[in-house]
Amino acid sequence: MTASQEALIAIHTIHTFTGGISPNRQGWVGPFASKLTTETERDRHKVVTDMVHSIRIPSYSPDGAETTEPGRICLQILHTGRYAYHPFAVSASATKSPISPFPAKALSTSDVRGTVRDFANCARLAKEAGYDGVEIMGSEGYLINQFLVSKTNHRADEYGGENFGNRMRLALEIVKETRNACGLDFIIIFRLSMLDLVKDGSSWEEIKALAQALEDAGVTIINTGIGWHEARIPTIATSVPRGAFAFVTKKLRDEKVVSVPLCATNRVNAPSTVESILAGGSADLVSMARPFLADPDIVAKSREGRDEDINTCIACNQACLDHAFVGKTASCLVNPRACHETEISIEPDSVAPHERLNIGVIGSGPAGMAFAHTAATVGHHVTLFDKADEIGGQFNMAKRIPGKEEFHETIRYFRVQLEKLREAGKLDVQLGTEVSFADMESNKTIDKWIVATGVDPRVPDIPGLDHPSVLSYIDVLRNKAKVGKKVAVIGAGGIGFDVSEYLLHHDDASDHDLQADEVDSNEFLEAWGVDQSNSERGGLLLEEDIKMTKPHREIFLMQRKKGKLGAGLGRTTGWIHRSTLVRSGCVEMIPSVSYDRVDEKGNLHITIGKGDKAKKRVLQVNNIVLCAGQLSKKDLQEAAVESGGDLAGKVFTIGGAYKAGELDAKRAIDMGTRLALRIKDDDVVPRKHAFHADEQFEIEVKVSVPPGTAAKDVKFKCSSDAIDLRLCNTDEDEKILLDGTRNMRGKICVDGTFWSLEGSHDNREIIVTIEKHFVPVSSSGGTETYDSLTDFDWGGVYPNDEKEVTHRKYDEAEELDVREYAKKLGVDIDNLDMSKVDKTMFGGGMSDQLSKMGLATEVVQQGDGSEYKVGADGSLSEDNVFSMLGKDVSMDELREAGIGGGSGGSNIPPLWEQASVPAEDVPGYQTTDDAGTADGILEDEIVESEIVAEDDRATSFAPKVLK
């Protein structure tokens, strides 16, 4: 083991960090997010600190002797400032973030001083809770960062102005007050933004000055912050090369500005990268987060020299950040046990000998690998078949996509683990072997069969597709077909974007697939405009200095649906894929396309738009690549059912074979893992074998309501760790969240009165009881007091404890007229026939809650004579108006119209099916095919509910899946 690896193990494992904890309510990430302001909240943290301190961590002395120390943990204090996703947002000045719908109020001078005290109080409570230190979040564009730069600090008092000493005053006072409150034996880490990556960000001289002042103020460690959240440069996604941003930590370290330890961060996921950073003198410490979701034993395995056994984080964000941003339990694509450890227990040989099965697994893609690995580990004997000569399935195509080189690591991990199981006699692997149904029938030694054969590309019905220039994505990515310089890509889902990026950058002269540690960081940074010299403010290169990678092809990327291409891509990474293609200047994205035919020359004839606005066009291309979806390969399972024999009850499909979709490895690995743990159970039978995966299944919903009320409709969707149950009693449609712990909390509005809900579910039945909890205040404005915090629906977090919370009405000067937004869209709202618009078409619960709190300005008259208040905040007004007008508007269109807004547009189609008139009569009507579906839900996942019984006390529902 090298000295730098020892340093990593000795230091990094001692210091564990929490997520961001707010020092006050204004600093919440969202309503009821974590904060530490009271002794009651303090005491809840002790279970965490006690557990960490009970663990002994190996450490190393200079003479090489190994010792142990108690684990140590620091609490991160984070005030979001204008990034807050609630109407109480504050900042250095009255500005609005492009990634939050709420404008921030400027803190008064006394408020700033109060915020300093709140930070110190939070740190004091953290120390009393048993934390060994705190990390003060001063980067990523949060509150402290907002004070540091003139971009967001327009103040004229001692905390602002042209003088950087004033702008950094808040940061220094927080550190000094924290040190005074907590003493010298307490760790204070400050996360310093060394690269803002936004225009008018900090200069390098200001960063150095702040670092020196922070050391003088008493910080123990300086951590590196990279990029504001609104920056349009990737900083943590899989397309970012490993350790790409360590250069800026090294720059500060080399200039010997401070003597305290410096910590490098961002896209560090492997011991080899840690070794490179530490041995190269870039930093004294290294910080990691997501890699511990992928493999909580990463440090122990590194210490023992077992790097090949590490389940490497691929930085996809699909199950961690993408889940967190929609209120779902965070987990990990490559490790579904993450945050589900109590329900997914994988213990070697834990299955009793008399319950062990001989299992055949057909297909070694993500689902097949996960099932085989888990089943063999717990004690079953597994034979893994695949007609290919290597394991990995469609991951072998994904790993070829530029920016997805980390997928090599997942295949490596499973290959190593399966080989160890083979050596232990628990598993056989038969590659180059195609299994037929006849083979299954004749094999009498297999107790159960797992069909993980994946998907086939869907071939759309377009005349002329038999032309030799027409290829499937499998031809391109797996079979390495030669592709010409001008290409039409049919289908703009995840596969279409991947193929486009591959074709854009792939050089046919080289057949080498890059590994993750071979990706050139300098090339990445130059292409995205990062100034490694930090000579420009914010660390951004001038436009003329950006060096884009030369594209290899010209691409036409098309989809049938209207609206923005790539709207269904990853919540935190989709913008990167879109931006990469757009910035190349060689990709034309075309929505609302009808594919007419492929002519004898291989050109594609299309029609863009519909009706009078339709335009014909001929794309003269060398090749057409089909990325038009997938079909499940379930012929073996269907043959078993049709045979009527014993095999009908022994064949289980998983992964893509169970449900086709965008190469969904998250669902595949989760489903394979969970089924492997329950395959021995007698009640696990085909078609009832999807456990807690992203699947729809029939659930009987029993809802008990108070006397005098009756539910008229229930809608829900079931996913890996949440069920949205929609109970529509009157004109309100509120969400009830059931989380992965199978406990349920929520709220509902019945005839203007809110009710709290408590219940549970077991993935087969939901029992919900509604009890009156509180009555909302009037919408008269001013300061109001609520009896409970359950009046919000944002984030899916509903605390049980009752407290008081006050809401402030916006000043009249802050209110915006909704008609102005409509006018900018060319719509006369006063002459719109509102009788054709149903209330359910208005945007979600946020505007409803703003209205109830008096935070509203424009009253819209409904067709039924009732009134609806649209939120006073500009962006909320936009969303509601667009929903009301039937618009599907992208953020780019908003900016062109001169309207401010957040990072995403109003892309969720109105709920026409709930309108009071035929949908086609509503202005702006769109079909489901045109409009797509909300939140990435597939069309065949839409659920309808059918009333089967009703009285004045209760209603039962038998939901059914619409196919």
GUTORTOR-54774 format. One line per field, with one value per residue (C-alpha): residue in one letter; y, x, z. Coordinates in steps of 0.1 Angstrom, whole numbers. Layout:
GUTORTOR-54774
aa (a|...)
c2 (Y|...)
c1 (X|...)
c3 (Z|...)
This chain:
GUTORTOR-54774
aa (m|t|a|s|q|e|a|l|i|a|i|h|t|i|h|t|f|t|g|g|i|s|p|n|r|q|g|w|v|g|p|f|a|s|k|l|t|t|e|t|e|r|d|r|h|k|v|v|t|d|m|v|h|s|i|r|i|p|s|y|s|p|d|g|a|e|t|t|e|p|g|r|i|c|l|q|i|l|h|t|g|r|y|a|y|h|p|f|a|v|s|a|s|a|t|k|s|p|i|s|p|f|p|a|k|a|l|s|t|s|d|v|r|g|t|v|r|d|f|a|n|c|a|r|l|a|k|e|a|g|y|d|g|v|e|i|m|g|s|e|g|y|l|i|n|q|f|l|v|s|k|t|n|h|r|a|d|e|y|g|g|e|n|f|g|n|r|m|r|l|a|l|e|i|v|k|e|t|r|n|a|c|g|l|d|f|i|i|i|f|r|l|s|m|l|d|l|v|k|d|g|s|s|w|e|e|i|k|a|l|a|q|a|l|e|d|a|g|v|t|i|i|n|t|g|i|g|w|h|e|a|r|i|p|t|i|a|t|s|v|p|r|g|a|f|a|f|v|t|k|k|l|r|d|e|k|v|v|s|v|p|l|c|a|t|n|r|v|n|a|p|s|t|v|e|s|i|l|a|g|g|s|a|d|l|v|s|m|a|r|p|f|l|a|d|p|d|i|v|a|k|s|r|e|g|r|d|e|d|i|n|t|c|i|a|c|n|q|a|c|l|d|h|a|f|v|g|k|t|a|s|c|l|v|n|p|r|a|c|h|e|t|e|i|s|i|e|p|d|s|v|a|p|h|e|r|l|n|i|g|v|i|g|s|g|p|a|g|m|a|f|a|h|t|a|a|t|v|g|h|h|v|t|l|f|d|k|a|d|e|i|g|g|q|f|n|m|a|k|r|i|p|g|k|e|e|f|h|e|t|i|r|y|f|r|v|q|l|e|k|l|r|e|a|g|k|l|d|v|q|l|g|t|e|v|s|f|a|d|m|e|s|n|k|t|i|d|k|w|i|v|a|t|g|v|d|p|r|v|p|d|i|p|g|l|d|h|p|s|v|l|s|y|i|d|v|l|r|n|k|a|k|v|g|k|k|v|a|v|i|g|a|g|g|i|g|f|d|v|s|e|y|l|l|h|h|d|d|a|s|d|h|d|l|q|a|d|e|v|d|s|n|e|f|l|e|a|w|g|v|d|q|s|n|s|e|r|g|g|l|l|l|e|e|d|i|k|m|t|k|p|h|r|e|i|f|l|m|q|r|k|k|g|k|l|g|a|g|l|g|r|t|t|g|w|i|h|r|s|t|l|v|r|s|g|c|v|e|m|i|p|s|v|s|y|d|r|v|d|e|k|g|n|l|h|i|t|i|g|k|g|d|k|a|k|k|r|v|l|q|v|n|n|i|v|l|c|a|g|q|l|s|k|k|d|l|q|e|a|a|v|e|s|g|g|d|l|a|g|k|v|f|t|i|g|g|a|y|k|a|g|e|l|d|a|k|r|a|i|d|m|g|t|r|l|a|l|r|i|k|d|d|d|v|v|p|r|k|h|a|f|h|a|d|e|q|f|e|i|e|v|k|v|s|v|p|p|g|t|a|a|k|d|v|k|f|k|c|s|s|d|a|i|d|l|r|l|c|n|t|d|e|d|e|k|i|l|l|d|g|t|r|n|m|r|g|k|i|c|v|d|g|t|f|w|s|l|e|g|s|h|d|n|r|e|i|i|v|t|i|e|k|h|f|v|p|v|s|s|s|g|g|t|e|t|y|d|s|l|t|d|f|d|w|g|g|v|y|p|n|d|e|k|e|v|t|h|r|k|y|d|e|a|e|e|l|d|v|r|e|y|a|k|k|l|g|v|d|i|d|n|l|d|m|s|k|v|d|k|t|m|f|g|g|g|m|s|d|q|l|s|k|m|g|l|a|t|e|v|v|q|q|g|d|g|s|e|y|k|v|g|a|d|g|s|l|s|e|d|n|v|f|s|m|l|g|k|d|v|s|m|d|e|l|r|e|a|g|i|g|g|g|s|g|g|s|n|i|p|p|l|w|e|q|a|s|v|p|a|e|d|v|p|g|y|q|t|t|d|d|a|g|t|a|d|g|i|l|e|d|e|i|v|e|s|e|i|v|a|e|d|d|r|a|t|s|f|a|p|k|v|l|k)
c2 (0|34|63|83|55|53|90|86|57|74|108|102|74|93|123|114|141|145|160|197|208|243|267|282|279|304|283|251|233|229|230|208|198|191|219|221|249|234|209|185|184|181|150|132|134|115|81|89|103|75|48|65|68|32|21|18|30|17|44|46|62|76|45|23|9|3|15|23|55|61|71|109|127|163|180|201|234|246|277|276|314|320|283|276|259|277|312|323|324|351|362|390|410|406|383|351|320|304|270|279|293|316|351|357|386|407|402|434|441|429|398|391|393|370|345|346|337|310|293|295|281|253|244|245|222|199|197|189|162|145|158|162|192|210|218|253|253|284|271|257|290|288|318|325|322|346|372|367|378|410|389|384|409|444|456|490|482|466|432|443|468|468|460|423|426|436|408|381|395|371|341|353|362|328|311|333|330|292|290|311|290|256|260|250|213|213|208|236|228|255|245|272|278|276|276|293|285|313|347|374|348|352|360|339|367|369|332|333|363|345|313|332|351|318|303|333|331|296|270|235|223|239|218|225|236|233|252|269|247|270|266|251|230|194|189|155|136|104|125|143|126|112|139|165|194|185|209|239|225|218|254|268|243|250|288|281|305|286|260|242|209|212|187|178|167|159|127|108|72|48|42|48|83|90|77|100|131|126|113|141|168|180|178|166|149|136|138|112|107|87|60|49|43|21|2|11|-11|8|20|-14|-32|-6|-11|-49|-45|-57|-30|-55|-62|-26|-19|13|43|51|87|81|99|78|64|89|125|119|102|128|157|141|131|94|74|77|45|34|19|-6|-13|-14|-22|13|30|-3|-24|-35|-49|-63|-85|-105|-129|-157|-191|-177|-200|-232|-263|-278|-246|-242|-244|-252|-222|-215|-178|-171|-138|-120|-84|-62|-81|-116|-107|-92|-122|-148|-130|-126|-160|-179|-158|-167|-204|-214|-231|-210|-218|-186|-189|-163|-166|-139|-146|-120|-110|-75|-75|-40|-25|-36|-11|16|15|27|60|89|99|65|48|40|13|-9|-9|-25|-53|-58|-60|-86|-106|-108|-117|-143|-159|-162|-179|-202|-211|-218|-242|-221|-210|-222|-198|-210|-183|-187|-208|-200|-217|-228|-238|-273|-271|-259|-288|-314|-301|-319|-306|-269|-261|-226|-206|-169|-153|-122|-121|-83|-65|-63|-29|-19|-14|13|9|31|22|15|4|-26|-2|-13|21|16|4|-4|10|-25|-26|6|1|-37|-48|-17|-11|17|48|77|114|124|104|105|92|81|83|109|89|79|55|81|106|80|70|106|113|82|91|127|117|82|80|49|49|37|8|13|18|41|31|56|64|70|100|132|158|186|180|179|211|230|218|230|263|259|282|261|292|309|342|350|356|324|302|305|307|334|322|324|302|273|243|220|184|183|164|135|136|157|143|148|137|133|124|120|140|177|197|196|165|147|158|123|121|120|148|159|148|153|189|177|153|180|206|184|178|214|229|207|227|195|181|193|183|180|174|166|144|119|95|91|68|59|63|41|64|59|94|99|117|133|157|182|193|187|202|235|240|207|209|182|177|152|144|134|111|83|62|60|47|33|42|39|19|-17|-48|-74|-107|-129|-157|-184|-173|-172|-207|-220|-206|-219|-254|-257|-280|-278|-251|-226|-221|-222|-195|-159|-129|-100|-68|-58|-92|-84|-48|-30|6|28|6|8|-8|6|-13|-44|-47|-39|-65|-92|-87|-87|-117|-137|-132|-145|-170|-199|-187|-207|-176|-163|-173|-160|-126|-120|-118|-81|-69|-32|-26|1|-19|-14|-41|-43|-30|-28|6|10|46|55|90|111|111|132|129|104|99|100|89|74|75|61|50|24|28|13|32|55|53|84|80|107|112|137|146|181|203|197|170|164|139|113|97|62|57|27|21|11|38|65|101|128|152|158|187|180|208|234|216|198|163|144|108|79|44|16|-5|-39|-36|-54|-34|1|11|48|66|102|122|158|175|213|239|262|299|324|339|374|378|392|369|337|308|272|244|219|216|191|218|216|188|197|171|142|150|153|156|142|169|200|234|269|284|319|330|365|380|394|432|447|457|421|410|403|404|370|388|402|367|357|388|380|347|364|352|374|359|381|367|331|309|297|275|250|248|226|235|203|217|242|234|213|219|248|275|261|265|300|310|296|316|348|348|355|384|375|360|339|333|297|285|272|306|298|317|304|324|321|323|358|346|351|316|300|323|313|276|280|302|278|249|269|279|245|255|232|258|253|275|288|300|318|336|346|360|381|360|349|314|283|255|236|245|238|205|185|184|196|169|171|138|155|185|192|192|169|172|181|212|226|253|238|202|176|139|117|107|143|156|127|118|136|128|102|78|55|55|20|28|51|39|42|35|19|23|-11|-1|31|44|76|63|45|38|8|9|-17|1|-13|-7|9|-9)
c1 (0|13|17|-10|-35|-28|-34|-67|-78|-66|-81|-111|-127|-123|-143|-178|-202|-239|-259|-268|-285|-300|-293|-327|-361|-352|-322|-343|-337|-374|-403|-395|-361|-335|-325|-308|-322|-336|-326|-353|-337|-303|-313|-324|-289|-273|-282|-261|-231|-231|-231|-202|-182|-187|-168|-130|-112|-77|-51|-14|15|46|66|41|24|-13|-36|-73|-93|-130|-149|-155|-183|-190|-223|-226|-244|-260|-281|-296|-301|-319|-317|-344|-374|-400|-414|-393|-361|-335|-302|-277|-300|-334|-326|-341|-322|-328|-332|-359|-394|-392|-376|-354|-359|-328|-316|-315|-283|-298|-310|-275|-262|-290|-280|-244|-258|-280|-249|-230|-261|-264|-227|-231|-260|-241|-213|-238|-253|-219|-205|-168|-170|-190|-186|-197|-211|-196|-198|-220|-239|-255|-261|-225|-214|-241|-226|-192|-198|-212|-234|-258|-246|-258|-257|-245|-238|-208|-217|-216|-203|-172|-149|-143|-135|-172|-185|-165|-175|-204|-182|-156|-180|-197|-164|-153|-186|-186|-151|-161|-192|-175|-140|-106|-112|-138|-132|-144|-143|-151|-162|-147|-158|-126|-144|-178|-182|-207|-202|-190|-180|-151|-116|-86|-72|-104|-104|-69|-77|-107|-87|-61|-87|-106|-74|-69|-105|-100|-109|-93|-97|-106|-127|-130|-163|-168|-194|-227|-257|-269|-236|-240|-209|-211|-192|-202|-220|-205|-193|-169|-135|-122|-106|-110|-113|-84|-62|-77|-70|-35|-32|-41|-18|11|8|12|-15|-26|-11|-43|-51|-68|-94|-100|-134|-157|-157|-133|-146|-116|-85|-64|-78|-72|-37|-31|-44|-26|7|7|5|-29|-45|-40|-74|-99|-137|-162|-199|-217|-191|-201|-237|-222|-200|-199|-168|-148|-122|-119|-114|-88|-70|-69|-57|-90|-97|-112|-139|-151|-185|-176|-199|-206|-219|-251|-273|-303|-311|-294|-297|-325|-345|-337|-349|-384|-387|-379|-356|-321|-304|-278|-282|-253|-262|-299|-292|-281|-306|-327|-304|-331|-352|-325|-302|-277|-258|-236|-252|-282|-307|-312|-299|-333|-346|-317|-326|-309|-316|-310|-305|-307|-291|-262|-272|-276|-307|-292|-259|-276|-298|-271|-247|-273|-288|-255|-242|-272|-269|-286|-267|-269|-261|-258|-263|-257|-255|-228|-192|-191|-213|-228|-256|-266|-240|-215|-231|-235|-198|-190|-209|-185|-190|-202|-168|-175|-199|-168|-164|-199|-192|-157|-173|-198|-172|-149|-177|-192|-158|-153|-187|-177|-145|-165|-187|-218|-222|-215|-212|-219|-212|-217|-248|-283|-310|-342|-375|-368|-335|-355|-380|-353|-333|-347|-321|-332|-358|-366|-357|-350|-354|-332|-330|-335|-351|-351|-352|-387|-390|-415|-439|-421|-421|-386|-369|-355|-330|-294|-286|-311|-295|-306|-288|-276|-259|-241|-231|-227|-219|-198|-214|-198|-219|-216|-211|-248|-271|-308|-316|-353|-362|-350|-352|-321|-309|-314|-293|-266|-263|-262|-234|-215|-218|-208|-175|-167|-138|-140|-103|-100|-118|-106|-132|-118|-117|-127|-91|-82|-105|-86|-95|-79|-99|-131|-123|-113|-145|-167|-149|-132|-102|-76|-55|-83|-74|-110|-137|-157|-130|-147|-128|-136|-159|-131|-108|-132|-119|-148|-140|-143|-176|-173|-208|-238|-269|-307|-323|-361|-391|-428|-438|-441|-419|-383|-363|-348|-375|-376|-338|-323|-335|-299|-281|-305|-294|-258|-268|-289|-262|-235|-254|-265|-230|-215|-233|-238|-270|-304|-332|-366|-398|-434|-421|-441|-419|-433|-408|-373|-367|-345|-315|-318|-331|-357|-389|-406|-435|-429|-460|-497|-526|-522|-487|-473|-441|-426|-389|-363|-332|-304|-284|-259|-276|-307|-304|-335|-338|-376|-380|-377|-398|-394|-378|-402|-407|-394|-418|-447|-438|-438|-473|-486|-472|-494|-468|-448|-426|-455|-450|-412|-402|-397|-389|-368|-353|-360|-376|-402|-407|-392|-381|-351|-322|-333|-304|-317|-349|-332|-306|-331|-356|-330|-316|-349|-363|-331|-338|-374|-372|-374|-407|-438|-459|-435|-450|-446|-463|-464|-426|-419|-409|-406|-393|-405|-436|-473|-494|-530|-536|-568|-570|-592|-599|-618|-631|-650|-688|-704|-676|-671|-641|-650|-617|-583|-552|-518|-486|-463|-425|-395|-400|-430|-467|-485|-521|-544|-577|-599|-628|-637|-617|-585|-560|-534|-506|-502|-468|-461|-424|-400|-405|-441|-453|-475|-481|-498|-527|-559|-582|-619|-643|-617|-606|-573|-570|-539|-535|-518|-515|-493|-489|-474|-472|-504|-529|-530|-551|-555|-573|-582|-584|-591|-558|-562|-582|-563|-563|-579|-561|-564|-526|-504|-488|-507|-501|-506|-512|-491|-465|-485|-500|-474|-470|-435|-408|-428|-417|-443|-430|-451|-443|-465|-449|-458|-448|-455|-459|-454|-475|-455|-452|-475|-444|-433|-466|-468|-498|-505|-520|-486|-472|-502|-497|-461|-473|-497|-528|-556|-565|-596|-612|-603|-634|-627|-658|-637|-610|-612|-595|-575|-555|-538|-502|-495|-499|-475|-498|-527|-507|-496|-532|-542|-514|-525|-495|-516|-524|-545|-580|-590|-628|-636|-664|-684|-684|-657|-624|-589|-559|-527|-494|-479|-444|-435|-425|-454|-477|-460|-465|-502|-510|-493|-513|-545|-538|-528|-493|-462|-435|-398|-376|-358|-392|-398|-365|-372|-405|-386|-399|-376|-377|-361|-341|-371|-401|-438|-435|-461|-492|-526|-548|-573|-589|-603|-617|-655|-658|-645|-607|-605|-626|-602|-578|-543|-555|-528|-531|-512|-489|-481|-478|-460|-465|-455|-424|-411|-440|-445|-479|-486|-481|-511|-535|-572|-594|-628|-652|-664|-682|-694|-712|-711|-682|-658|-650|-630|-613|-599|-573|-565|-535|-544|-525)
c3 (0|-9|15|-3|-1|36|39|21|44|76|69|47|67|99|86|75|64|66|38|40|72|73|101|99|81|54|44|38|6|4|29|59|47|74|97|131|152|184|211|200|165|181|201|169|156|185|171|141|159|185|158|139|171|179|148|150|119|109|109|102|120|103|113|95|126|122|149|151|160|165|135|133|116|106|99|68|74|42|37|2|-2|-35|-44|-19|-33|-11|-9|21|0|9|-5|-5|-28|-43|-72|-86|-94|-128|-111|-85|-91|-61|-61|-31|-7|2|38|58|77|109|91|79|115|126|99|113|147|132|117|150|169|144|149|187|185|162|188|215|193|192|159|157|134|108|71|63|27|10|-25|-53|-55|-21|3|13|-24|-33|-10|-24|-60|-75|-98|-69|-43|-51|-15|-4|33|50|34|-2|-27|-49|-20|-18|19|24|2|21|55|59|54|78|105|103|107|136|155|149|164|193|199|196|208|195|197|170|133|110|73|48|13|-8|-44|-64|-97|-99|-136|-140|-156|-132|-106|-83|-95|-86|-65|-45|-40|-26|-4|10|16|36|56|64|78|99|111|123|97|101|65|32|9|-29|-44|-81|-101|-91|-96|-123|-142|-176|-174|-161|-128|-114|-142|-158|-188|-165|-165|-133|-111|-138|-114|-90|-110|-92|-57|-68|-81|-46|-29|-52|-46|-9|0|31|54|64|45|12|0|-36|-48|-78|-98|-76|-76|-77|-55|-86|-90|-53|-56|-86|-68|-35|-50|-75|-48|-59|-24|12|13|-11|-7|-21|-17|-44|-45|-10|-23|-51|-26|11|15|-11|15|32|-2|-12|21|15|-21|-36|-61|-86|-60|-58|-73|-89|-90|-127|-118|-137|-110|-120|-86|-63|-73|-98|-70|-44|-66|-69|-32|-38|-16|-29|-39|-66|-100|-96|-59|-52|-16|-10|14|13|34|59|31|8|28|8|32|18|20|39|21|41|22|17|1|-24|-60|-93|-114|-151|-161|-198|-206|-189|-192|-161|-149|-156|-140|-109|-104|-110|-86|-58|-61|-61|-32|-10|-17|-49|-77|-109|-145|-165|-203|-230|-268|-268|-260|-232|-203|-200|-225|-236|-212|-239|-262|-235|-226|-262|-258|-252|-216|-205|-202|-166|-177|-183|-146|-139|-163|-147|-112|-122|-142|-112|-88|-110|-116|-78|-75|-103|-86|-54|-73|-69|-105|-141|-170|-205|-230|-267|-259|-272|-252|-270|-255|-265|-245|-215|-218|-220|-191|-160|-136|-136|-109|-122|-153|-153|-188|-190|-228|-230|-259|-297|-314|-325|-362|-372|-401|-427|-464|-476|-444|-462|-479|-471|-457|-429|-397|-361|-331|-325|-359|-350|-314|-311|-347|-355|-388|-409|-409|-434|-428|-429|-407|-399|-364|-359|-323|-297|-265|-245|-272|-299|-279|-272|-308|-319|-295|-305|-342|-335|-319|-332|-356|-378|-381|-344|-330|-294|-267|-241|-204|-178|-168|-204|-210|-215|-188|-206|-238|-217|-199|-230|-248|-220|-217|-183|-178|-160|-155|-136|-153|-161|-135|-127|-144|-178|-210|-235|-262|-288|-267|-263|-283|-292|-304|-341|-350|-374|-388|-395|-378|-380|-347|-349|-328|-335|-304|-302|-278|-267|-277|-248|-223|-208|-202|-167|-144|-135|-167|-196|-201|-206|-234|-251|-247|-261|-293|-297|-290|-317|-343|-364|-349|-360|-337|-353|-333|-346|-374|-395|-414|-449|-467|-476|-513|-536|-529|-491|-485|-458|-467|-437|-428|-400|-382|-389|-407|-425|-409|-422|-442|-464|-464|-478|-458|-481|-459|-461|-434|-413|-378|-360|-323|-322|-290|-280|-277|-250|-260|-240|-265|-241|-214|-239|-252|-216|-210|-243|-236|-205|-189|-158|-173|-172|-135|-136|-161|-149|-170|-157|-170|-205|-213|-186|-196|-226|-222|-226|-216|-180|-161|-128|-129|-144|-116|-89|-102|-106|-72|-54|-73|-65|-27|-30|-58|-33|-18|-28|-33|-59|-93|-128|-134|-96|-92|-95|-60|-55|-90|-113|-123|-124|-107|-96|-61|-42|-26|4|14|45|45|71|72|45|20|-7|-30|-66|-82|-73|-95|-85|-100|-84|-86|-69|-37|-40|-49|-58|-47|-60|-42|-60|-37|-51|-73|-54|-64|-38|-35|-9|-8|2|8|7|44|37|60|46|54|35|33|13|8|11|6|15|47|50|65|74|64|81|67|54|23|16|-22|-26|-5|8|38|42|70|69|101|105|114|109|91|68|74|51|21|34|34|61|87|94|118|109|134|115|89|68|48|21|-5|-17|-14|1|36|63|99|127|152|153|153|143|109|96|61|48|20|-9|-11|-38|-57|-60|-75|-113|-135|-151|-182|-190|-195|-216|-237|-244|-258|-281|-262|-251|-217|-213|-244|-238|-234|-198|-199|-218|-192|-161|-129|-129|-158|-135|-124|-92|-55|-52|-67|-47|-15|-24|-30|4|21|4|-19|-50|-72|-103|-99|-129|-134|-141|-163|-133|-117|-91|-88|-89|-76|-95|-75|-73|-81|-118|-127|-110|-128|-161|-154|-145|-174|-198|-184|-186|-222|-233|-240|-240|-236|-233|-212|-244|-257|-224|-226|-262|-250|-224|-195|-167|-154|-141|-157|-170|-190|-185|-204|-185|-207|-192|-179|-207|-198|-167|-185|-184|-222|-250|-250|-287|-280|-255|-269|-276|-273|-277|-281|-257|-285|-292|-257|-242|-205|-173|-153|-178|-171|-201|-218|-209|-173|-171|-145|-144|-114|-114|-85|-73|-41|-24|6|26|47|24|-12|-26|-59|-82|-103|-137|-160|-193|-221)
